[in-house]
Amino acid sequence: MDRTETTYGPQAAAPATSVTSTSPAESEAEPTSTPRRSARWARLCLGGLLLATAWLYLWGLDVSGWANAYYSAAAQAGAENWTALFYGSSDAANSITVDKTPAALWLMALSVRLFGLNSWAVLLPQALCGVAAVAVLYATVRRWYGPAAGLIAGAVLAVTPVATLMFRFNNPDALLVLLLVGAAYATVRAIETAATRWLVLAGVLVGLGFLTKMLQAFLVVPVLAGVYLLAAPTGLGRRIRQTLLAGLAVVLSAGWWVAIVELVPASARPYVGGSQTNSVLELTLGYNGLGRITGREVGSVGQSGGGRFGDGTGLLRMFDDRVGGQIAWLLPAALILLVVGLLMAGRAPRTDRTRAGLLLWGGWLLVTGAIFSFMSGIFHEYYTVALAPAVGALVGIGVTLLWRVRAAPRGAVWRRLPYAATAVLAGTLAVTVGWSWLLLGRSPDWYPWLRTTILVGGIVAAALLVLSPRLPRSVGAAGVALGAAAALAGPVAYSVHASATAHNGGVPTAGPALAGDVGTRSGGAGDGPGAPGGGQPPGAGQLPQRPDRQPGTAADGRQQGGSGQPGGSGQPGGSGQPGGSGQLGQPVGDGGRGDGGLLGARVPSAQLRELLELDSDRYTWVAATVGANNAAGYQLATGDPVMPVGGFNGTDPSPTVAEFQRYVADGRIHWFIGGGGFRGANGGSSASSEIAAWVAQTFEARTVDGVTIYDLSNGGANA
């Protein structure tokens, strides 16, 4: 096959090969104004894509209120206290950090400092990260494959349902995706000219990804390094030295914060949440590291090797009922196009960019997807947002390569190759719409006409593609437009649903309720049955407080609280036993109806809020309660620090019983709020249960709107 150089963007030193060629006569015959028109067209389309993406991610952004109150409370703390900002503390008094590295919190806290404490300010950085990620992915794919490929890649990323969800939510994943796509862009630039500075930049961005979500950022490192070692246009020795230098950049950009936390005396900083030994290294390698792979996460409420947050492991996990609607709409197409693209690249030179790009994005998809599929520890559906850039890039690259072959002049390539390319495009489209039909069938009562329309439209478009060589050009163009609409209709529908639906708690999912779901597919896992994809319906007691809503009221104005509602009743630890824990992962005092305070914030009534705010200036913490989400709801409502005893799961040894008793004796904590207490499936500290038991035995209980509280202000002297 005849190969000629095809380069997009700035001219590169290394050759960029293509599976098509253009004769000199054809090149000379092309009007000189065509490149200008193409560039103008690309800029207009990119502008439209980014505007549409911004609308999708920013429209009605505050519909979810505080979204994940755990991180919203930490953002509030960071906006009030610079130490809390640096460490990522759950409260401004710096009792304990969140169980992640804090880079995403830095953006949220700075936004709150700039715009004030409200849900819009908390969620805005994630939405902007999403728009930026689409733009960077476009730029990355465009450099080697042209603007059409870049636009397709960006559009697929923008409307992937889990991406829409997470770019409107305040978990760390939004910033992580942006940083990793940026690292891929820097790697592409490095490969073009064997530029050390670009490869080092890729390492720095991966390191910042570690400061966002720890070891998950490193899943792409072998892929980025391997592709550079293969395809960079320089000698092997220099490639190895450059890769080692980039590895050093990863270590330095990720390790400086870890070194500071480890070297600062424990007494001079907050406790490292999620660890049992107050160590960020333990957190990195255990609870948030290898423990996620093996299921041995000490202090976790998930069951080792399976259970609620670790089930469904296996090769088809990304396609199953829980995960498929989040990420898998175009996943079959991406895999097909990856294989076909590599076959088309054939025995190309080592520096061939067609193959290098396919290996980069294909390796990203396969390595990350395999880890997600087989990890036995805690796994949540929203993790799959990390796959969305690779899916988008592979679809954009594959479709563009096949279209160029299809459109190649007869005789420029093997005589039958254009027809084979057309058949592959049509077959891939048929697989995509068939898979969309199956995915939509998992929610049979949700717009049932949509799945039929997609299937029929996709089949018609596939037929037009097959017949396009014999049809007028306008008919072929109509088939392409119809095929694109059919392929994207399913994820677009899910994404629009996700953008219009409130999502709360720690485990959000995109899309409508699945057939047979009973409170397992919601805005926050464990929130109970309710609006599809959005947690409980308004007024059910789990929706985090909206800034424009009267504190302590649900969406319909009813007071929240009471047994089984946020704040629960009974003794601390509930179940009739001080410090007891009831069933696995259940908040005590919620009637055994779900995770409640584990994954969803508890919102106080107006009366309880006024009581918590009484003489708040006299105390370091206006209250303490077991579990960080319990504390987050009260902290966001009052604006004052609330101590999360035991951290996120209530299984961290922070504070110890002796430390808590000393805080009480020193008059630093005003109230203790009952209704918390969890039992981890994988061990962890029992300090929170012991503290709850001591409070129940030492202080007199009182009930306010169904919530049991204890006044600790006298230090127990008069108990």
C-alpha positions as CSV (number, residue, x, y, z in Angstrom):
1,M,0.0,0.0,0.0
2,D,1.3,3.5,-0.8
3,R,1.7,5.7,2.3
4,T,2.2,9.4,2.4
5,E,2.6,11.7,5.4
6,T,-0.6,13.3,6.8
7,T,0.0,15.8,9.6
8,Y,-2.7,17.8,11.5
9,G,-1.8,20.8,13.6
10,P,1.8,22.0,13.9
11,Q,4.2,20.3,11.6
12,A,6.0,17.5,13.4
13,A,9.4,16.2,12.8
14,A,8.4,12.5,12.8
15,P,6.3,11.2,10.0
16,A,2.6,10.7,10.6
17,T,1.3,7.9,8.4
18,S,-2.2,7.3,7.1
19,V,-3.9,4.5,5.5
20,T,-4.9,6.7,2.6
21,S,-2.9,8.6,0.0
22,T,-3.5,11.6,-2.2
23,S,-2.0,11.9,-5.6
24,P,0.0,15.1,-6.5
25,A,-2.6,15.9,-9.2
26,E,-5.4,15.8,-6.8
27,S,-3.5,17.9,-4.3
28,E,-2.7,20.6,-6.9
29,A,-6.3,20.6,-8.1
30,E,-7.6,21.4,-4.6
31,P,-8.6,25.0,-4.2
32,T,-6.2,27.0,-2.0
33,S,-9.2,28.3,0.0
34,T,-10.1,24.8,1.2
35,P,-7.8,24.7,4.2
36,R,-9.1,28.1,5.4
37,R,-12.7,27.0,5.0
38,S,-11.9,23.7,6.8
39,A,-10.2,25.6,9.7
40,R,-13.1,28.0,10.0
41,W,-15.5,25.1,9.9
42,A,-13.5,23.3,12.6
43,R,-13.5,26.3,14.9
44,L,-17.2,26.9,14.5
45,C,-18.0,23.3,15.3
46,L,-15.7,23.2,18.3
47,G,-17.3,26.4,19.6
48,G,-20.7,24.9,19.2
49,L,-19.6,21.7,20.9
50,L,-18.1,23.5,23.9
51,L,-21.2,25.8,24.2
52,A,-23.5,22.7,24.2
53,T,-21.3,21.0,26.7
54,A,-21.3,24.0,29.0
55,W,-25.1,24.2,28.8
56,L,-25.4,20.5,29.6
57,Y,-23.1,20.7,32.6
58,L,-24.0,24.1,34.0
59,W,-27.8,24.3,33.4
60,G,-29.7,23.9,36.7
61,L,-26.4,23.0,38.4
62,D,-27.8,23.5,41.9
63,V,-30.6,21.0,41.4
64,S,-28.6,18.5,43.5
65,G,-28.1,20.9,46.4
66,W,-24.9,19.9,48.2
67,A,-24.6,16.7,46.1
68,N,-22.0,14.8,48.0
69,A,-22.2,16.6,51.4
70,Y,-19.1,14.9,52.6
71,Y,-17.0,16.9,50.1
72,S,-19.2,20.0,50.3
73,A,-18.5,20.2,54.1
74,A,-14.8,19.8,53.4
75,A,-14.9,22.6,50.9
76,Q,-16.7,24.8,53.4
77,A,-14.0,24.0,55.9
78,G,-11.2,24.8,53.4
79,A,-12.9,28.1,52.6
80,E,-12.7,29.1,56.3
81,N,-9.3,27.8,57.3
82,W,-6.1,27.6,55.2
83,T,-4.9,24.6,57.2
84,A,-8.1,22.8,56.5
85,L,-7.7,23.7,52.8
86,F,-4.1,22.3,52.6
87,Y,-4.9,19.0,54.3
88,G,-8.4,18.5,53.0
89,S,-10.0,18.5,56.5
90,S,-13.6,17.6,57.0
91,D,-14.1,20.5,59.5
92,A,-12.5,23.9,59.9
93,A,-11.2,22.8,63.4
94,N,-9.1,20.2,61.7
95,S,-10.0,17.0,63.6
96,I,-9.7,14.7,60.6
97,T,-9.2,14.8,56.8
98,V,-11.4,13.3,54.1
99,D,-10.2,9.9,52.9
100,K,-8.7,11.2,49.7
101,T,-5.9,13.5,48.7
102,P,-7.2,17.1,48.5
103,A,-6.6,18.5,45.1
104,A,-10.2,18.5,44.0
105,L,-11.1,20.1,47.4
106,W,-8.7,22.9,46.7
107,L,-10.7,24.0,43.7
108,M,-14.0,23.7,45.5
109,A,-12.8,25.6,48.6
110,L,-11.3,28.4,46.5
111,S,-14.6,28.7,44.6
112,V,-16.5,28.9,47.9
113,R,-14.0,31.6,49.1
114,L,-14.7,33.5,45.8
115,F,-18.5,33.1,45.5
116,G,-19.6,32.2,49.0
117,L,-21.0,29.0,50.4
118,N,-23.7,27.7,48.1
119,S,-24.1,24.6,46.0
120,W,-23.4,26.4,42.8
121,A,-20.0,27.5,44.0
122,V,-19.2,23.9,45.2
123,L,-20.2,22.3,41.9
124,L,-18.9,24.9,39.4
125,P,-15.3,23.7,39.4
126,Q,-16.4,20.2,38.3
127,A,-18.5,21.5,35.5
128,L,-15.7,23.7,34.2
129,C,-13.3,20.7,34.4
130,G,-15.8,18.8,32.2
131,V,-15.9,21.5,29.5
132,A,-12.1,21.7,29.7
133,A,-11.7,17.9,29.4
134,V,-13.8,17.9,26.2
135,A,-11.7,20.7,24.7
136,V,-8.4,19.0,25.6
137,L,-9.6,15.6,24.2
138,Y,-10.5,17.4,21.0
139,A,-7.1,19.0,20.8
140,T,-5.4,15.7,21.5
141,V,-7.2,13.6,18.9
142,R,-7.2,16.4,16.3
143,R,-3.4,16.7,16.2
144,W,-3.0,13.3,14.5
145,Y,-6.4,12.5,13.0
146,G,-7.9,15.8,12.1
147,P,-10.7,18.0,13.4
148,A,-13.6,15.6,12.5
149,A,-12.0,12.9,14.7
150,G,-11.5,15.4,17.5
151,L,-15.1,16.6,17.3
152,I,-16.5,13.1,17.4
153,A,-14.2,12.2,20.4
154,G,-15.2,15.4,22.3
155,A,-18.9,14.8,21.6
156,V,-18.8,11.2,22.8
157,L,-17.1,12.3,26.0
158,A,-19.5,15.1,26.6
159,V,-22.7,13.0,26.3
160,T,-21.5,9.9,28.0
161,P,-24.0,9.6,30.9
162,V,-21.5,9.0,33.7
163,A,-19.4,11.9,32.5
164,T,-22.5,14.3,32.5
165,L,-23.2,13.0,36.0
166,M,-19.7,13.4,37.4
167,F,-19.1,16.8,35.8
168,R,-22.1,18.0,37.7
169,F,-21.2,16.4,40.9
170,N,-18.5,17.1,43.5
171,N,-16.6,13.9,43.8
172,P,-12.9,14.1,42.7
173,D,-13.4,12.3,39.4
174,A,-14.0,15.4,37.3
175,L,-10.6,16.9,38.0
176,L,-9.0,13.5,37.7
177,V,-10.4,13.0,34.1
178,L,-9.2,16.5,33.1
179,L,-5.7,15.9,34.4
180,L,-5.3,12.5,32.7
181,V,-6.6,13.8,29.4
182,G,-4.1,16.5,29.8
183,A,-1.4,13.9,30.4
184,A,-2.4,12.2,27.2
185,Y,-2.2,15.4,25.2
186,A,1.3,16.1,26.6
187,T,2.4,12.5,25.7
188,V,1.1,13.1,22.1
189,R,3.1,16.3,21.9
190,A,6.2,14.5,23.3
191,I,5.9,11.7,20.8
192,E,5.9,14.1,17.9
193,T,9.4,15.5,18.4
194,A,10.7,13.4,21.3
195,A,10.4,16.5,23.4
196,T,11.5,15.9,27.0
197,R,9.6,18.9,28.4
198,W,6.3,17.6,27.2
199,L,6.9,14.1,28.6
200,V,7.8,15.6,31.9
201,L,4.6,17.7,31.8
202,A,2.7,14.5,31.3
203,G,4.4,13.1,34.5
204,V,3.5,16.2,36.4
205,L,-0.2,16.0,35.4
206,V,-0.3,12.3,36.4
207,G,1.2,13.3,39.8
208,L,-1.4,15.9,40.3
209,G,-3.9,13.2,39.4
210,F,-2.6,11.3,42.3
211,L,-3.2,14.3,44.6
212,T,-6.8,14.2,43.3
213,K,-7.7,10.5,43.6
214,M,-4.5,8.6,44.6
215,L,-3.5,5.4,42.8
216,Q,-6.3,5.5,40.3
217,A,-4.3,8.1,38.5
218,F,-1.5,5.7,37.9
219,L,-3.6,3.2,35.9
220,V,-2.6,5.0,32.7
221,V,1.1,5.3,33.5
222,P,2.2,2.0,31.9
223,V,0.2,2.9,28.8
224,L,1.6,6.4,28.4
225,A,5.2,5.2,29.1
226,G,4.9,2.2,26.8
227,V,3.5,4.2,23.8
228,Y,6.3,6.8,24.2
229,L,9.0,4.1,24.4
230,L,7.6,2.5,21.2
231,A,6.8,5.5,19.0
232,A,9.0,8.5,19.9
233,P,11.3,9.4,17.0
234,T,14.6,9.1,18.8
235,G,17.1,6.4,20.0
236,L,16.1,3.8,22.6
237,G,18.6,5.0,25.2
238,R,17.2,8.5,25.0
239,R,13.6,7.3,25.2
240,I,14.5,5.3,28.3
241,R,16.2,8.3,30.0
242,Q,13.3,10.6,29.1
243,T,10.7,8.1,30.5
244,L,12.7,7.8,33.8
245,L,12.8,11.5,34.0
246,A,9.0,11.7,33.5
247,G,8.7,9.0,36.3
248,L,10.6,11.3,38.6
249,A,8.3,14.1,37.7
250,V,5.4,11.9,38.7
251,V,7.0,11.1,42.1
252,L,7.9,14.7,42.8
253,S,4.5,16.2,41.8
254,A,2.6,13.6,43.8
255,G,5.0,13.1,46.6
256,W,5.6,16.6,48.0
257,W,2.2,16.7,49.7
258,V,2.6,13.2,51.0
259,A,6.0,14.0,52.4
260,I,4.7,17.0,54.2
261,V,1.8,15.1,55.8
262,E,4.1,12.3,56.9
263,L,6.8,14.6,58.3
264,V,4.6,17.0,60.2
265,P,4.0,15.7,63.7
266,A,0.6,14.2,64.2
267,S,-0.2,16.6,67.0
268,A,0.2,19.5,64.5
269,R,-2.1,18.4,61.8
270,P,-5.5,16.7,61.4
271,Y,-5.8,12.9,61.5
272,V,-5.5,11.2,58.1
273,G,-9.1,10.0,57.4
274,G,-9.5,6.5,56.0
275,S,-6.3,5.2,57.7
276,Q,-5.9,3.2,60.9
277,T,-2.4,4.5,61.8
278,N,-2.8,8.2,60.9
279,S,-0.6,7.7,57.8
280,V,-1.3,8.9,54.2
281,L,1.0,6.1,53.0
282,E,-1.2,3.5,54.6
283,L,-4.2,5.2,53.1
284,T,-2.5,5.2,49.6
285,L,-1.5,1.5,49.7
286,G,-4.4,0.1,51.7
287,Y,-7.9,1.6,51.9
288,N,-7.5,3.6,48.6
289,G,-4.9,1.4,47.0
290,L,-4.3,-2.3,46.8
291,G,-7.3,-2.9,49.1
292,R,-9.6,-1.8,46.3
293,I,-8.1,-4.6,44.2
294,T,-8.0,-7.3,46.8
295,G,-11.1,-6.3,48.8
296,R,-9.0,-6.2,52.0
297,E,-9.8,-2.6,53.0
298,V,-9.3,-2.3,56.7
299,G,-12.1,-0.2,58.2
300,S,-14.3,-0.4,55.1
301,V,-18.0,-1.2,55.4
302,G,-17.8,-3.1,52.1
303,Q,-17.5,-6.9,52.2
304,S,-14.2,-8.4,51.2
305,G,-14.3,-9.9,47.7
306,G,-17.9,-8.9,47.0
307,G,-20.9,-7.7,48.8
308,R,-22.8,-4.5,48.2
309,F,-20.0,-2.4,46.8
310,G,-17.8,-5.2,45.3
311,D,-20.1,-7.6,43.5
312,G,-20.4,-8.3,39.8
313,T,-16.7,-8.9,39.2
314,G,-15.9,-10.4,35.8
315,L,-15.1,-9.8,32.2
316,L,-18.6,-8.4,31.4
317,R,-18.9,-6.1,34.4
318,M,-18.8,-2.9,32.3
319,F,-21.8,-4.2,30.4
320,D,-24.0,-5.4,33.3
321,D,-27.2,-3.9,34.6
322,R,-25.5,-1.6,37.1
323,V,-22.7,-0.3,34.9
324,G,-23.8,-0.6,31.3
325,G,-26.0,2.5,31.2
326,Q,-23.3,4.6,32.7
327,I,-20.5,4.0,30.2
328,A,-21.1,1.1,27.7
329,W,-23.3,2.7,25.0
330,L,-20.4,3.1,22.6
331,L,-18.0,0.7,24.3
332,P,-18.6,-2.2,21.7
333,A,-18.0,0.3,18.9
334,A,-14.8,1.5,20.5
335,L,-13.5,-2.1,20.8
336,I,-14.4,-2.9,17.2
337,L,-12.8,0.2,15.9
338,L,-9.7,-0.4,17.9
339,V,-9.1,-3.8,16.4
340,V,-9.9,-2.7,12.9
341,G,-7.7,0.4,13.2
342,L,-4.7,-1.7,14.4
343,L,-5.3,-4.1,11.4
344,M,-5.3,-1.1,9.1
345,A,-2.1,0.2,10.6
346,G,-0.5,-3.2,9.7
347,R,3.3,-3.4,9.7
348,A,3.8,0.3,9.9
349,P,7.1,1.9,11.0
350,R,7.8,2.0,14.7
351,T,6.9,5.8,14.8
352,D,3.6,5.4,13.0
353,R,1.2,7.8,14.6
354,T,-2.0,5.9,13.5
355,R,-0.9,2.9,15.5
356,A,0.6,5.0,18.4
357,G,-2.7,6.8,19.0
358,L,-4.7,3.6,18.8
359,L,-2.4,2.0,21.3
360,L,-2.5,5.0,23.6
361,W,-6.3,5.2,23.9
362,G,-6.8,1.4,23.5
363,G,-4.4,0.7,26.3
364,W,-6.1,3.3,28.5
365,L,-9.4,1.6,27.9
366,L,-8.3,-2.0,28.3
367,V,-6.0,-1.5,31.3
368,T,-8.4,0.7,33.3
369,G,-11.4,-1.3,32.2
370,A,-9.8,-4.6,33.2
371,I,-8.9,-3.2,36.7
372,F,-12.5,-2.0,37.2
373,S,-13.9,-5.3,35.9
374,F,-11.9,-7.6,38.3
375,M,-11.3,-5.5,41.4
376,S,-12.8,-7.2,44.4
377,G,-12.9,-4.2,46.7
378,I,-15.3,-1.3,46.8
379,F,-16.4,-0.4,43.2
380,H,-18.9,2.2,42.3
381,E,-20.5,2.7,38.9
382,Y,-19.3,6.3,38.6
383,Y,-15.7,5.2,38.6
384,T,-16.2,4.4,34.9
385,V,-16.0,8.1,34.0
386,A,-12.3,7.4,33.7
387,L,-13.1,5.2,30.6
388,A,-15.1,7.9,28.8
389,P,-12.2,9.8,27.2
390,A,-10.7,6.6,25.7
391,V,-14.1,5.5,24.4
392,G,-14.6,8.9,22.7
393,A,-11.1,9.0,21.3
394,L,-11.3,5.4,19.8
395,V,-14.7,6.1,18.2
396,G,-13.5,9.4,16.7
397,I,-10.3,7.9,15.4
398,G,-11.8,4.7,14.1
399,V,-14.7,6.3,12.3
400,T,-12.4,8.9,10.7
401,L,-9.9,6.3,9.5
402,L,-12.6,4.2,7.9
403,W,-14.3,7.1,6.3
404,R,-11.1,8.3,4.7
405,V,-10.6,4.8,3.3
406,R,-14.2,4.7,2.1
407,A,-13.8,8.1,0.4
408,A,-10.4,7.3,-1.1
409,P,-10.2,7.5,-4.9
410,R,-10.6,4.1,-6.5
411,G,-7.1,2.7,-7.3
412,A,-5.4,4.8,-4.6
413,V,-5.8,2.0,-2.2
414,W,-6.6,-1.7,-2.7
415,R,-9.6,-1.9,-4.9
416,R,-11.9,-3.5,-2.5
417,L,-10.8,-1.7,0.7
418,P,-13.3,1.2,0.4
419,Y,-16.2,-1.3,0.3
420,A,-14.8,-3.2,3.3
421,A,-14.5,0.1,5.2
422,T,-18.1,1.0,4.4
423,A,-19.2,-2.5,5.6
424,V,-17.3,-2.1,8.9
425,L,-18.8,1.3,9.5
426,A,-22.3,0.0,8.8
427,G,-21.7,-3.1,11.0
428,T,-20.3,-1.1,13.8
429,L,-23.4,1.2,13.7
430,A,-25.7,-1.8,13.7
431,V,-24.0,-3.2,16.7
432,T,-24.2,0.2,18.5
433,V,-27.9,0.7,17.9
434,G,-28.6,-2.9,18.8
435,W,-26.8,-2.5,22.1
436,S,-28.6,0.8,22.8
437,W,-31.9,-1.0,22.2
438,L,-30.9,-3.6,24.8
439,L,-29.7,-1.0,27.3
440,L,-32.9,1.0,27.0
441,G,-34.8,-2.2,27.4
442,R,-33.5,-2.4,31.0
443,S,-35.9,0.5,31.8
444,P,-38.9,-0.6,29.7
445,D,-41.3,2.1,31.1
446,W,-38.9,5.0,30.4
447,Y,-39.8,6.5,27.0
448,P,-40.4,3.1,25.3
449,W,-40.7,4.7,21.9
450,L,-37.1,5.8,22.1
451,R,-35.5,2.4,21.8
452,T,-37.6,1.5,18.8
453,T,-36.8,4.8,17.1
454,I,-33.1,4.3,17.7
455,L,-33.1,0.7,16.3
456,V,-35.1,1.5,13.2
457,G,-33.1,4.7,12.5
458,G,-29.8,3.0,13.0
459,I,-30.7,0.1,10.7
460,V,-31.8,2.5,8.0
461,A,-28.6,4.5,8.4
462,A,-26.5,1.3,8.2
463,A,-28.3,0.3,5.0
464,L,-27.7,3.7,3.5
465,L,-24.0,3.4,4.4
466,V,-23.7,0.1,2.7
467,L,-25.4,1.4,-0.4
468,S,-23.8,4.9,-0.4
469,P,-21.2,4.1,-3.1
470,R,-24.2,3.7,-5.5
471,L,-26.3,6.5,-4.1
472,P,-26.2,10.3,-4.7
473,R,-23.8,12.1,-2.3
474,S,-26.7,13.9,-0.6
475,V,-28.3,10.5,0.3
476,G,-25.0,9.2,1.7
477,A,-24.6,12.4,3.8
478,A,-28.2,11.9,5.1
479,G,-27.3,8.3,6.1
480,V,-24.2,9.5,8.0
481,A,-26.2,12.2,9.9
482,L,-29.0,9.6,10.7
483,G,-26.4,7.1,11.9
484,A,-24.7,9.6,14.2
485,A,-28.1,10.6,15.7
486,A,-29.0,7.0,16.3
487,A,-25.7,6.1,17.9
488,L,-25.8,9.1,20.2
489,A,-29.5,9.2,21.0
490,G,-29.3,6.8,23.9
491,P,-26.4,8.4,25.8
492,V,-27.8,11.9,25.1
493,A,-31.2,10.9,26.6
494,Y,-29.5,9.5,29.7
495,S,-27.3,12.6,30.0
496,V,-30.2,15.0,29.7
497,H,-32.0,12.9,32.4
498,A,-28.9,13.1,34.6
499,S,-28.6,16.9,34.2
500,A,-32.2,17.4,35.2
501,T,-32.3,15.0,38.1
502,A,-31.1,15.7,41.7
503,H,-28.2,13.4,42.8
504,N,-27.2,13.2,46.4
505,G,-25.0,11.1,48.6
506,G,-21.8,9.2,48.0
507,V,-22.8,6.9,45.2
508,P,-24.7,8.7,42.4
509,T,-25.7,7.0,39.2
510,A,-27.0,8.3,35.9
511,G,-30.2,7.3,34.1
512,P,-33.7,6.1,34.9
513,A,-34.5,3.3,37.3
514,L,-33.9,-0.2,36.1
515,A,-36.6,-2.8,36.0
516,G,-36.8,-4.5,39.4
517,D,-34.8,-1.8,41.2
518,V,-35.9,-1.2,44.8
519,G,-33.8,1.6,46.3
520,T,-30.5,0.4,44.8
521,R,-30.2,2.7,41.9
522,S,-30.5,6.2,43.1
523,G,-28.7,9.5,43.6
524,G,-27.2,8.2,46.8
525,A,-27.0,4.5,47.4
526,G,-29.1,3.5,50.3
527,D,-31.3,6.6,50.0
528,G,-34.3,4.4,49.4
529,P,-36.6,4.2,46.5
530,G,-37.5,7.3,44.7
531,A,-37.0,9.4,41.7
532,P,-35.0,7.5,39.1
533,G,-31.4,8.3,39.4
534,G,-31.9,10.9,41.9
535,G,-32.3,9.5,45.4
536,Q,-35.4,10.0,47.4
537,P,-38.2,12.2,46.2
538,P,-38.3,15.7,47.8
539,G,-39.2,15.7,51.4
540,A,-38.0,12.1,52.1
541,G,-35.3,13.4,54.5
542,Q,-32.2,12.6,52.5
543,L,-31.9,15.4,50.1
544,P,-29.0,17.6,51.2
545,Q,-30.1,21.1,52.1
546,R,-30.4,23.5,49.2
547,P,-28.9,27.0,49.9
548,D,-32.2,28.6,48.8
549,R,-34.2,26.4,51.1
550,Q,-35.1,27.1,54.7
551,P,-32.6,25.2,56.8
552,G,-34.1,22.1,58.4
553,T,-36.9,21.7,55.9
554,A,-37.4,19.3,53.1
555,A,-38.2,20.4,49.6
556,D,-41.9,20.5,50.4
557,G,-41.4,22.5,53.6
558,R,-42.0,19.6,56.0
559,Q,-39.7,19.4,59.0
560,Q,-37.1,16.6,58.8
561,G,-36.1,14.3,61.5
562,G,-37.6,11.5,63.5
563,S,-37.0,7.9,63.8
564,G,-35.7,6.5,60.6
565,Q,-35.0,9.9,59.2
566,P,-31.8,11.9,59.2
567,G,-30.6,12.3,62.7
568,G,-32.3,9.1,63.8
569,S,-33.4,8.5,67.4
570,G,-32.3,6.4,70.3
571,Q,-29.0,6.0,72.0
572,P,-25.8,6.8,70.2
573,G,-25.1,3.7,68.3
574,G,-28.8,2.7,68.4
575,S,-30.2,-0.8,68.4
576,G,-30.8,-0.2,72.1
577,Q,-27.2,-0.6,72.9
578,P,-24.9,2.4,73.4
579,G,-22.4,2.3,70.6
580,G,-23.9,-0.7,69.0
581,S,-24.0,-1.0,65.3
582,G,-26.9,-3.1,64.1
583,Q,-26.5,-4.5,60.6
584,L,-23.5,-4.1,58.3
585,G,-23.0,-0.5,57.3
586,Q,-26.3,0.7,58.7
587,P,-26.6,3.9,60.7
588,V,-27.8,3.2,64.1
589,G,-31.3,4.5,64.8
590,D,-32.5,4.6,61.2
591,G,-34.8,1.6,61.6
592,G,-32.6,-0.5,59.5
593,R,-33.7,1.1,56.3
594,G,-30.4,1.9,54.5
595,D,-27.1,3.7,54.8
596,G,-28.6,7.0,55.7
597,G,-25.8,8.7,57.5
598,L,-23.1,6.6,55.9
599,L,-23.7,7.8,52.3
600,G,-26.2,10.6,52.8
601,A,-26.0,13.8,54.9
602,R,-28.5,14.3,57.7
603,V,-30.2,17.7,57.7
604,P,-31.3,19.2,61.1
605,S,-34.7,20.8,61.7
606,A,-34.8,24.5,62.3
607,Q,-35.2,23.9,66.1
608,L,-32.2,21.6,66.2
609,R,-30.1,24.0,64.1
610,E,-30.9,26.9,66.5
611,L,-29.9,24.7,69.4
612,L,-26.6,23.7,67.8
613,E,-25.8,27.4,67.0
614,L,-26.4,28.4,70.6
615,D,-23.2,30.0,72.0
616,S,-21.3,28.5,69.1
617,D,-18.4,31.0,69.5
618,R,-17.5,29.4,72.8
619,Y,-16.7,26.0,71.3
620,T,-14.2,24.5,68.9
621,W,-16.8,22.1,67.7
622,V,-20.5,22.9,68.1
623,A,-21.2,19.2,68.0
624,A,-19.7,15.8,67.4
625,T,-21.4,12.8,65.8
626,V,-20.4,9.4,64.5
627,G,-19.7,9.3,60.7
628,A,-18.5,12.1,58.4
629,N,-21.7,12.4,56.4
630,N,-23.7,12.7,59.6
631,A,-21.4,15.6,60.6
632,A,-21.5,17.1,57.1
633,G,-25.2,17.7,57.2
634,Y,-25.1,19.5,60.5
635,Q,-21.9,21.4,59.6
636,L,-23.4,22.7,56.3
637,A,-26.6,23.7,58.1
638,T,-24.9,25.7,60.9
639,G,-21.7,26.8,59.2
640,D,-19.8,25.8,62.3
641,P,-17.3,22.9,62.7
642,V,-18.9,19.5,63.6
643,M,-16.5,16.7,64.6
644,P,-16.9,13.5,62.5
645,V,-16.1,10.8,65.1
646,G,-14.5,7.9,63.3
647,G,-14.2,9.6,59.9
648,F,-16.2,8.5,56.9
649,N,-17.1,5.0,58.0
650,G,-17.0,5.6,61.8
651,T,-14.1,3.1,61.9
652,D,-11.1,5.4,62.1
653,P,-9.5,5.8,65.6
654,S,-10.0,9.5,65.5
655,P,-10.4,10.7,68.1
656,T,-9.5,8.0,70.7
657,V,-11.8,7.7,73.7
658,A,-9.2,9.5,75.8
659,E,-8.8,12.3,73.3
660,F,-12.5,12.8,73.1
661,Q,-12.9,12.9,76.9
662,R,-10.1,15.5,77.1
663,Y,-11.9,17.7,74.5
664,V,-15.1,17.4,76.5
665,A,-13.3,18.2,79.8
666,D,-11.7,21.2,78.2
667,G,-15.1,22.5,77.1
668,R,-14.3,22.3,73.3
669,I,-17.4,20.3,72.3
670,H,-21.0,21.5,73.0
671,W,-23.3,18.7,71.8
672,F,-23.1,15.0,70.9
673,I,-25.7,13.9,68.3
674,G,-26.9,10.4,68.3
675,G,-28.0,8.3,65.4
676,G,-24.5,7.2,64.1
677,G,-22.3,4.2,64.5
678,F,-21.3,1.7,61.8
679,R,-19.6,-1.7,61.9
680,G,-17.0,-2.3,59.2
681,A,-16.9,-5.7,57.4
682,N,-13.1,-5.4,57.3
683,G,-12.4,-4.4,60.9
684,G,-11.2,-1.0,61.9
685,S,-11.3,0.9,65.2
686,S,-14.2,0.6,67.6
687,A,-13.4,4.0,69.2
688,S,-16.5,5.6,67.8
689,S,-18.8,3.0,69.5
690,E,-16.9,3.3,72.7
691,I,-17.2,7.1,72.6
692,A,-20.9,6.8,72.0
693,A,-21.3,4.4,74.9
694,W,-19.4,6.7,77.2
695,V,-21.5,9.7,76.2
696,A,-24.7,7.7,76.8
697,Q,-23.5,6.6,80.2
698,T,-22.2,10.0,81.3
699,F,-24.6,12.6,80.0
700,E,-28.4,13.0,80.0
701,A,-30.1,12.4,76.7
702,R,-32.7,14.8,75.3
703,T,-34.8,14.5,72.1
704,V,-35.2,17.4,69.7
705,D,-37.5,16.7,66.6
706,G,-36.8,13.0,67.0
707,V,-33.0,13.4,67.3
708,T,-31.2,12.3,70.4
709,I,-28.6,14.8,71.6
710,Y,-26.4,15.2,74.7
711,D,-25.2,18.5,76.2
712,L,-21.5,18.1,76.9
713,S,-20.9,21.6,78.0
714,N,-20.4,20.8,81.7
715,G,-17.8,18.2,81.0
716,G,-19.8,15.5,82.8
717,A,-19.3,17.1,86.2
718,N,-22.9,17.3,87.0
719,A,-24.0,14.1,85.2
